[in-house]
Amino acid sequence: MDRGCVKLPGTIQETQKVWLGRRRFITYNYGRVMVVKKKTAKVEAVALDAENLHKLLASLSVDGGGDVVGQVAQTLHSCLELSDPVQQIQLVKKAGSQLEALSEEQPDGALLEACLHTLALVYTSLQPKNPLRRAIASALGSVPAWLRERTVDCLCACLSDSLSNSGSDKHPHIVDTITACLDGFPLVLQFLHRRLGEYLHQNSGLAGRHIAQAQLMHSCLAAVKTSMLVVQRSQEAISAALQAEQRHREVEDTLSSLLSCYVHILADEEFIQSVQSTAGMAVVLLIRSAMGSSDEVAAVVCSLLQGSVQGLDLAPQWLAERCVGLCTSGRPPGVSLYLCHGVLAMLSWKAALPGPQWEQLLLLVPNTLLDLDVSVKESSTALVVARVLTLWSGAALDCLQGASQPCSPRLLQSLGGGSEMHRHLLEHIYSHWEHPLDGVRHQTRSLFHNLLLLHQHTNPSTSDPTEDSYITELTQSLLGLEWHMRGKYGSLGCLVELYGAGYLLSIQPHLPSFLLGLMDDQNLAPYASDLLERLFVSHKAQLATDTAAATETTEDWMELWHGTWVTPLLQVLCRARLDQTTYILDYFLPKLLRCSPSSLAHMVHALQDTSPCSTGKDTNIHPIYM
């Protein structure tokens, strides 16, 4: 095992906790503060087989160690003899303090080696959430700098032994241990390939055994994720090994075997979506790790998305041979979907694109997804397609915003409003904004918002929406649609967010009254009230900004704001029956007063200055406020 890629467990702390008493902590996590209850973890004692326990006890009894080393050995010897896990934790902490106090002048013979081996072996045998394991991790992480390399050697030896000798039932535990301790090394990838191969073989014989299949899927997902983690942390080591004259064949064989497992998972519809989606990311990650970030990488991935072998000749032979399996004409539609997800998740889009193949890849992803969208029938798959399309729009924005040089005219034209791609994406949005799944509706709204941003970035010279023919046509088209379409409200809200309420009010001045008239419909009231809130909040901010640049007073623009929003509200409340105003009082009025509390006084004065307004049934609105 390559000890140069191992990190000691427990040496990196991402959060700080301060004891508050009564089993509560205040946790500082990346600048956020939250109070959480401490969960009582299950403490289990060290459980080693009799043979290993006897060997460890014997090794800790070796004579010849110095005084301090002898104290460490005696502490660990006592720890192994106990059966109370709480007492074992106390002794492990004591041993950690003793190790921390060691100096280089202390004898470093077999007894010290036995102490380190004992801690490493016990650490790898315990479950991840066991407090005793965390105590050992702290002890291993507290060794002095001069002893750190030897500690890493002991940990590597124990993990290598686990990889070689453990049964399949121990594999998930070993994968978790690797994730906690190791940055990456070829032996781990070989181990993960063997485990994945076993999982693939087992899955073929579990038809109808749902519980066993679910457990297998969980194990398979953990193995794929861990292999990705190892590859990501070993980028430099992989590149160096592939270029080396001696070791490149071994690394190529290992990566090739791992890639074959990913390809199998992608093409096998028996695997659940989460495993297949992760395998799609793993395929793209491995291609990137083997080929770098050149234009050839984009060409190879384009070939995979298209199911064509034409671009695979740019890849190394071992990689191309494995990827051929993804280029068959009868492959499942999900292969393209999960590869698209992998392209967006595992490749960098936050800067200028390296070459024309990258532009082609960026434009190929939405076209591939839209082709899939036509044949999607399952709601869960429709949700994945919607999410990946939103991811793509975010990646395209990152590309435009991060480019230090202007993008190519072809790319700008394709991403701008009015293009064929925009038209197809809008068709997707219109066909899915009434989808029964909340997640799909949310993603379509996010996609619409990002499409507007893409249009803004491709046309920076046109900042006034009234002078932008695409935006004005899109707005008129949306306003012309039936108001029973719930997705319409979210899209109009995006226009308000980006261009301000004044823009919509200039096109349809009576929009507030019209939306208030829809509030008597229980199904539409939440959507209409949300759009109204976006409008009056934006309108107030716009008026305040315009006033700051002019000579008008606050009273002047507030009078205009009241005339736009409060006056129509009072008119509706006065003229409608009480049962027709229920949703206005429940949804709209609290939001309006939250935005402008002083408007309540304006309402009272307006009602006092107005003659009683009857609905024809001897009911009026005054008692609601007075």
C-alpha positions in Angstrom: 0.0 0.0 0.0 1.3 3.5 -0.9 1.8 5.2 2.4 2.4 8.5 0.8 -1.3 8.8 0.0 -2.6 8.1 3.5 -3.8 10.7 6.0 -4.2 10.1 9.7 -7.8 9.9 10.8 -9.2 12.7 12.9 -6.6 15.4 12.0 -8.9 17.7 10.1 -11.7 19.4 12.0 -14.3 21.2 10.0 -16.5 22.2 12.9 -15.9 23.5 16.4 -18.1 22.5 19.3 -18.6 24.3 22.6 -20.2 22.4 25.5 -23.4 24.0 26.8 -24.3 21.4 29.3 -27.3 19.0 29.5 -26.0 17.2 26.4 -26.1 20.2 24.1 -23.5 21.7 21.9 -23.3 25.0 20.1 -21.7 24.2 16.8 -19.7 26.6 14.6 -19.8 25.3 11.1 -18.4 27.5 8.3 -19.6 30.7 10.0 -23.0 29.4 10.9 -24.1 28.9 14.4 -26.7 26.3 15.5 -27.6 24.7 18.8 -28.0 20.9 18.5 -28.7 18.1 20.9 -25.9 15.6 21.3 -27.0 12.2 20.2 -26.0 9.4 22.5 -23.6 7.2 20.5 -23.4 3.5 21.1 -20.1 2.7 22.8 -18.8 -0.8 22.1 -15.6 -2.3 23.5 -12.8 -3.6 21.4 -13.8 -7.0 19.9 -10.8 -8.9 18.5 -10.6 -12.6 17.9 -8.6 -14.5 20.5 -5.6 -15.0 18.3 -5.1 -11.4 17.5 -5.8 -10.3 21.0 -3.2 -12.8 22.3 -0.6 -11.5 19.8 -1.2 -7.9 20.7 -0.9 -8.5 24.4 2.3 -10.5 23.9 3.8 -7.7 21.7 3.0 -5.1 24.3 4.8 -7.1 27.0 8.2 -7.1 25.1 11.0 -5.9 27.3 13.6 -3.3 26.2 11.4 -0.2 25.7 12.3 3.1 27.4 10.3 4.4 30.3 7.8 6.5 28.4 7.4 3.9 25.7 6.9 1.3 28.4 4.2 3.4 29.9 2.4 3.6 26.6 2.6 -0.1 26.2 1.4 -0.7 29.7 -1.6 1.6 29.2 -2.6 -0.1 25.9 -2.1 -3.6 27.5 -4.5 -2.6 30.3 -6.9 -1.2 27.8 -7.1 -4.6 25.9 -7.6 -6.5 29.1 -10.7 -4.5 30.0 -14.2 -5.1 28.7 -15.7 -1.7 29.7 -15.7 0.5 26.7 -15.8 3.7 28.7 -12.7 2.7 30.7 -11.1 1.8 27.4 -11.7 5.2 26.0 -10.1 6.8 29.0 -7.0 4.6 28.6 -6.8 5.3 24.9 -6.8 9.1 25.7 -4.1 8.5 28.2 -2.0 6.6 25.7 -2.5 9.5 23.2 -1.2 12.0 25.7 1.8 9.7 26.4 2.5 9.4 22.7 2.3 13.1 22.2 5.0 13.6 24.9 7.5 11.3 23.2 10.7 12.8 22.1 13.1 11.6 19.4 15.6 10.7 22.0 13.3 7.9 23.3 14.1 4.4 22.1 12.1 3.5 19.0 12.4 -0.3 18.9 9.9 -3.1 18.7 7.8 -2.0 21.7 7.0 1.4 20.1 6.2 -0.4 16.9 3.8 -2.7 18.8 2.0 0.3 20.3 1.4 1.9 17.0 0.3 -1.4 15.4 -2.1 -2.0 18.3 -3.8 1.4 17.8 -4.0 1.0 14.0 -5.4 -2.6 14.2 -8.1 -1.7 16.8 -9.0 1.4 14.8 -9.7 -0.5 11.6 -11.8 -3.1 13.5 -14.3 -0.7 15.0 -17.4 0.8 13.5 -17.2 4.4 12.2 -19.6 5.9 14.8 -18.1 4.2 17.8 -16.7 6.8 20.2 -13.8 4.5 21.0 -12.7 4.6 17.4 -12.8 8.4 17.5 -10.7 8.3 20.6 -8.1 6.2 18.8 -8.2 8.5 15.8 -7.4 11.4 18.1 -4.5 9.4 19.6 -3.1 8.5 16.2 -3.5 12.1 15.0 -1.6 13.5 18.1 1.7 11.6 17.6 4.7 14.0 17.2 5.9 14.8 13.7 8.9 12.6 13.8 6.7 9.6 14.5 4.0 10.4 12.0 5.5 8.4 9.1 5.8 5.2 11.1 2.2 5.6 12.3 1.1 5.9 8.7 3.1 2.7 7.8 1.3 0.8 10.6 -2.1 2.1 9.4 -1.4 1.1 5.8 -0.3 -2.4 6.9 -3.5 -3.0 8.8 -5.6 -1.7 5.9 -3.7 -3.8 3.3 -4.3 -6.9 5.5 -8.0 -6.1 5.7 -8.2 -5.7 1.9 -6.7 -9.1 1.3 -8.2 -11.3 4.0 -11.7 -10.0 4.9 -14.8 -11.7 3.7 -17.5 -10.0 1.6 -19.6 -9.1 4.6 -16.8 -6.9 5.8 -16.4 -5.0 2.6 -18.8 -2.1 3.3 -17.0 -1.5 6.6 -13.6 -1.5 4.9 -14.9 1.0 2.2 -16.0 3.3 5.0 -12.6 3.0 6.7 -10.8 3.7 3.4 -13.0 6.8 2.9 -12.1 8.1 6.4 -8.3 7.4 6.2 -7.0 7.3 2.7 -6.4 9.8 -0.1 -5.9 7.2 -2.8 -3.6 4.4 -3.9 -3.7 1.8 -6.7 -4.4 -1.1 -4.3 -7.6 0.5 -3.1 -8.8 0.9 -6.6 -8.0 -2.8 -7.2 -10.0 -3.7 -4.1 -12.9 -1.6 -5.1 -12.9 -3.1 -8.6 -13.1 -6.6 -7.1 -15.9 -5.6 -4.8 -17.9 -4.0 -7.6 -17.4 -7.0 -9.7 -18.8 -9.2 -6.9 -21.7 -6.9 -6.6 -22.5 -7.0 -10.3 -22.4 -10.8 -10.2 -24.6 -11.0 -7.1 -27.2 -8.6 -8.5 -27.9 -11.0 -11.4 -29.1 -13.6 -8.9 -31.3 -11.4 -6.7 -34.3 -11.0 -8.9 -37.4 -10.7 -6.6 -35.4 -10.5 -3.4 -36.1 -6.8 -2.8 -34.5 -6.4 0.7 -31.3 -8.1 -0.5 -31.3 -6.0 -3.6 -31.7 -2.8 -1.7 -28.7 -3.7 0.6 -26.7 -4.6 -2.5 -27.5 -1.2 -4.1 -26.4 0.6 -1.0 -23.1 -1.3 -0.9 -22.6 -0.7 -4.7 -23.3 3.0 -4.4 -20.8 3.3 -1.5 -18.1 1.5 -3.5 -18.6 3.7 -6.6 -18.6 6.9 -4.5 -15.4 5.8 -2.7 -13.7 4.9 -5.9 -14.5 8.4 -7.2 -13.1 9.9 -4.0 -9.9 7.9 -4.4 -9.6 8.9 -8.1 -10.2 12.6 -7.3 -7.6 12.7 -4.6 -5.1 10.9 -6.7 -5.2 13.0 -9.8 -1.5 13.8 -9.8 -0.5 10.3 -8.8 -2.6 8.8 -11.6 -1.2 11.2 -14.2 2.4 10.5 -13.1 1.8 6.7 -13.1 0.2 6.7 -16.6 3.3 8.5 -17.9 5.8 6.3 -16.1 7.6 3.6 -18.0 7.3 0.9 -15.4 4.0 1.3 -13.6 1.7 2.6 -16.3 0.5 -0.9 -17.3 -0.6 -1.8 -13.8 -2.5 1.5 -13.4 -4.1 1.2 -16.8 -5.3 -2.3 -16.0 -6.7 -1.1 -12.7 -8.5 1.9 -14.2 -9.7 -0.2 -17.2 -11.2 -2.8 -14.9 -12.9 -0.1 -12.8 -14.3 1.6 -15.9 -15.8 -1.7 -17.1 -17.8 -1.9 -13.8 -19.1 1.7 -14.3 -20.1 0.9 -17.9 -21.9 -2.3 -16.8 -23.9 -0.3 -14.1 -24.8 2.4 -16.6 -26.1 -0.1 -19.2 -27.9 -2.4 -16.7 -31.4 -1.1 -15.9 -31.6 -3.3 -12.9 -29.6 -0.8 -10.9 -31.5 2.1 -9.2 -31.2 5.6 -10.5 -28.8 6.9 -7.8 -26.3 4.1 -8.6 -26.5 4.7 -12.3 -26.3 8.4 -12.0 -23.2 8.1 -9.8 -21.7 5.7 -12.3 -22.3 8.2 -15.1 -20.3 10.8 -13.1 -17.6 8.2 -12.4 -17.2 7.5 -16.1 -16.6 11.1 -17.0 -14.3 11.6 -14.0 -12.1 8.7 -15.0 -11.9 10.0 -18.6 -10.9 13.4 -17.3 -8.3 11.9 -14.9 -6.8 9.8 -17.7 -6.8 12.5 -20.5 -6.7 15.8 -18.6 -8.7 18.8 -19.8 -7.7 19.0 -23.5 -10.1 19.3 -26.4 -9.8 15.6 -26.9 -11.6 14.9 -23.6 -14.7 16.9 -24.9 -14.5 15.0 -28.2 -14.5 11.6 -26.5 -17.4 12.6 -24.2 -19.4 13.9 -27.2 -18.9 10.5 -28.9 -20.3 8.8 -25.8 -23.4 11.1 -25.7 -24.0 10.5 -29.4 -23.4 6.8 -29.1 -20.8 7.0 -31.8 -17.3 5.4 -31.8 -15.9 8.0 -34.2 -14.3 10.2 -31.5 -13.0 7.3 -29.3 -9.8 7.0 -31.4 -8.6 10.1 -29.6 -8.7 8.3 -26.2 -6.0 5.8 -25.0 -6.6 2.3 -26.3 -7.5 0.8 -23.0 -10.1 3.6 -22.4 -11.6 3.4 -25.8 -12.0 -0.4 -25.6 -14.1 -0.1 -22.5 -16.2 2.8 -23.7 -17.2 1.0 -26.9 -19.8 -0.8 -24.8 -21.6 2.5 -24.4 -21.9 3.2 -28.1 -24.3 0.4 -29.1 -27.5 1.3 -30.9 -29.7 -0.5 -28.4 -28.4 1.1 -25.2 -31.0 2.2 -22.6 -32.0 5.9 -22.8 -30.8 6.4 -19.2 -27.2 6.1 -20.4 -27.3 9.4 -22.2 -29.1 11.0 -19.2 -26.6 9.9 -16.6 -23.6 10.8 -18.9 -25.1 14.3 -19.3 -25.2 14.6 -15.5 -21.6 13.4 -15.3 -20.5 15.9 -17.9 -22.0 18.8 -15.9 -20.9 17.6 -12.5 -17.4 16.4 -13.2 -16.1 18.8 -15.8 -15.2 22.5 -15.1 -17.4 25.1 -16.8 -16.3 28.1 -14.7 -14.0 29.7 -17.3 -13.4 30.1 -21.0 -13.9 26.8 -22.9 -10.6 25.3 -24.0 -11.6 24.6 -27.6 -14.4 24.1 -30.1 -15.1 20.6 -28.9 -16.0 21.9 -25.5 -18.5 24.3 -27.2 -20.0 21.4 -29.1 -20.2 19.4 -25.9 -22.0 22.3 -24.0 -24.5 22.6 -26.8 -24.9 18.9 -27.2 -26.1 18.3 -23.6 -29.4 20.1 -23.8 -30.2 18.7 -27.2 -29.6 15.2 -25.9 -31.8 15.8 -22.8 -34.6 17.3 -24.9 -34.5 14.3 -27.2 -34.8 12.0 -24.1 -37.6 14.2 -22.7 -40.0 13.2 -25.5 -39.8 9.5 -24.5 -39.8 9.9 -20.7 -42.8 8.4 -19.0 -41.8 7.9 -15.4 -42.1 10.9 -13.1 -38.8 10.1 -11.3 -36.9 10.1 -14.6 -38.7 13.4 -15.7 -37.4 14.9 -12.4 -33.8 13.8 -13.2 -34.1 15.3 -16.7 -35.5 18.6 -15.3 -32.6 18.8 -12.7 -29.9 18.1 -15.3 -31.4 20.7 -17.6 -31.2 23.2 -14.8 -27.6 22.1 -14.1 -26.8 22.7 -17.7 -28.2 26.2 -17.7 -26.1 27.0 -14.6 -23.0 25.6 -16.3 -23.7 27.7 -19.4 -24.0 30.8 -17.2 -20.7 29.9 -15.5 -19.1 29.7 -18.9 -20.3 33.1 -20.0 -19.6 34.8 -16.7 -16.1 33.3 -16.2 -14.8 33.8 -19.8 -11.9 36.2 -19.9 -12.3 36.6 -23.6 -15.5 36.9 -25.7 -17.1 33.6 -26.5 -17.5 32.5 -30.1 -20.4 34.0 -32.1 -21.9 30.6 -32.6 -22.0 29.9 -28.9 -23.5 33.3 -28.1 -26.2 32.9 -30.8 -27.1 29.5 -29.6 -27.4 30.6 -25.9 -29.2 33.8 -26.7 -33.0 34.4 -26.7 -34.8 33.6 -30.0 -32.4 30.8 -30.9 -33.7 27.3 -31.9 -32.3 25.9 -28.6 -34.1 28.6 -26.6 -37.3 27.8 -28.4 -37.1 24.1 -27.6 -36.2 24.7 -24.0 -39.2 27.0 -23.6 -41.4 24.3 -25.1 -40.0 22.0 -22.4 -40.8 24.5 -19.7 -44.4 25.1 -21.0 -45.1 21.3 -21.2 -43.8 20.7 -17.6 -44.8 23.7 -15.5 -48.0 21.9 -14.7 -46.3 18.6 -13.8 -47.7 16.8 -10.8 -44.3 16.6 -9.1 -43.3 19.8 -7.2 -39.7 19.1 -8.0 -40.3 19.2 -11.7 -42.2 22.4 -11.5 -39.5 24.0 -9.4 -36.8 23.0 -11.8 -38.7 24.4 -14.8 -39.0 27.7 -13.0 -35.3 27.7 -12.3 -34.5 26.8 -15.9 -36.7 29.7 -17.1 -34.9 32.1 -14.8 -31.5 30.9 -16.1 -32.6 31.2 -19.7 -33.4 34.9 -19.1 -30.0 35.4 -17.5 -28.3 33.7 -20.5 -30.1 36.0 -22.8 -29.0 39.0 -20.7 -25.3 37.9 -20.9 -25.5 37.3 -24.6 -27.0 40.8 -25.2 -25.3 43.0 -22.7 -25.9 46.2 -24.7 -29.7 45.9 -24.4 -30.4 46.6 -20.7 -33.9 48.1 -21.2 -36.4 45.3 -21.6 -38.8 47.5 -23.5 -36.1 47.8 -26.2 -35.5 44.1 -26.3 -37.8 42.5 -28.9 -37.2 39.0 -27.5 -38.2 39.9 -24.0 -41.2 42.0 -25.0 -42.5 39.2 -27.2 -41.9 36.6 -24.5 -43.7 38.8 -22.0 -46.7 39.4 -24.2 -46.8 35.7 -25.0 -46.9 34.8 -21.2 -49.5 37.4 -20.4 -51.7 36.1 -23.3 -51.7 32.6 -21.9 -54.6 31.3 -19.8 -54.4 32.3 -16.1 -55.4 28.9 -14.9 -51.8 27.7 -15.9 -50.0 27.7 -12.6 -46.5 27.8 -14.2 -47.3 31.1 -15.8 -47.2 32.9 -12.4 -43.6 31.7 -11.6 -42.4 32.7 -15.1 -43.9 36.2 -14.7 -42.2 36.3 -11.3 -38.9 35.7 -12.9 -39.5 38.6 -15.2 -40.3 40.8 -12.2 -37.1 39.7 -10.4 -34.9 40.5 -13.4 -36.6 43.5 -14.9 -38.6 45.0 -12.1 -42.4 45.4 -11.6 -42.4 48.7 -13.5 -41.7 46.8 -16.7 -44.8 44.6 -16.3 -47.0 47.5 -15.1 -46.0 49.5 -18.1 -47.3 46.7 -20.4 -50.4 45.9 -18.3 -51.3 48.7 -15.8 -54.4 47.0 -14.5 -52.4 43.8 -13.6 -52.9 44.3 -9.8 -56.7 44.5 -10.1 -56.8 41.6 -12.4 -54.7 39.4 -10.1 -56.8 40.4 -7.1 -59.8 39.3 -9.1 -58.3 35.8 -9.3 -57.9 35.5 -5.5 -61.4 34.1 -5.0 -60.2 30.9 -6.7 -58.8 28.5 -4.1 -56.5 26.8 -6.6 -55.0 30.0 -8.0 -54.9 32.2 -4.8 -51.5 31.0 -3.6 -49.9 31.6 -7.0 -51.6 34.9 -7.6 -50.6 36.2 -4.1 -47.0 35.1 -4.6 -46.8 37.0 -7.9 -48.6 40.0 -6.3 -46.0 40.0 -3.5 -43.1 40.0 -6.0 -44.7 42.8 -7.9 -45.5 45.2 -5.0 -42.1 44.6 -3.2 -40.2 45.2 -6.5 -42.4 48.2 -7.3 -41.7 49.8 -3.9 -38.0 49.3 -4.2 -38.0 50.8 -7.7 -40.0 53.8 -6.6 -37.6 54.4 -3.7 -34.6 54.1 -6.0 -36.0 56.5 -8.5 -36.9 59.0 -5.8 -33.4 58.9 -4.4 -32.1 60.0 -7.8 -34.8 62.7 -8.2 -36.3 65.4 -6.0 -39.5 63.7 -5.0 -40.3 63.1 -1.4 -41.2 59.7 0.2 -44.8 60.8 0.5 -45.0 61.4 -3.2 -43.9 57.9 -4.3 -45.8 56.2 -1.5 -48.9 57.9 -2.7 -48.3 56.4 -6.1 -47.5 53.0 -4.6 -50.8 53.1 -2.6 -52.7 54.0 -5.7 -51.3 51.0 -7.5 -51.7 48.4 -4.8 -53.9 49.6 -1.9 -56.7 51.3 -3.8 -57.4 48.2 -6.0 -57.4 46.1 -2.8 -60.0 48.3 -1.1 -62.1 48.3 -4.2 -62.2 44.5 -4.4 -62.9 44.2 -0.6 -65.7 46.7 -0.7 -67.4 45.3 -3.8 -67.1 41.6 -3.2 -69.0 39.4 -0.8 -67.3 38.5 2.4 -66.8 34.8 1.3 -65.1 36.0 -1.9 -62.5 37.9 0.1 -61.3 35.0 2.3 -58.2 34.3 0.3 -57.3 37.9 -0.1 -57.4 38.3 3.7 -55.5 35.0 4.2 -52.8 35.3 1.5 -52.5 38.8 0.2 -53.2 41.3 3.0 -50.7 40.0 5.5 -47.9 40.1 2.8 -48.8 43.7 1.9 -48.8 44.9 5.4 -45.5 43.1 6.1 -44.0 45.0 3.2 -45.5 48.3 4.3 -46.9 48.4 7.8 -47.7 52.1 7.5 -50.2 51.3 4.8 -52.7 50.1 7.4 -53.2 53.7 8.5 -53.7 54.7 4.9 -56.4 52.0 4.5 -58.2 53.2 7.6 -58.3 56.8 6.4 -59.3 55.8 2.9 -62.2 53.7 4.3 -63.3 56.5 6.7 -63.4 59.0 3.8 -65.5 56.6 1.7 -69.2 56.1 2.0 -70.2 52.6 3.2 -69.9 50.2 0.3 -72.6 47.5 0.2 -72.3 44.2 -1.6 -76.0 44.0 -2.0 -76.4 41.7 1.0 -76.1 44.3 3.7 -72.4 43.4 4.3 -69.5 45.8 4.1 -65.8 45.8 4.7 -65.5 48.4 7.4 -65.8 46.1 10.4 -62.9 44.0 9.2 -60.5 46.9 9.8 -62.2 49.1 12.3 
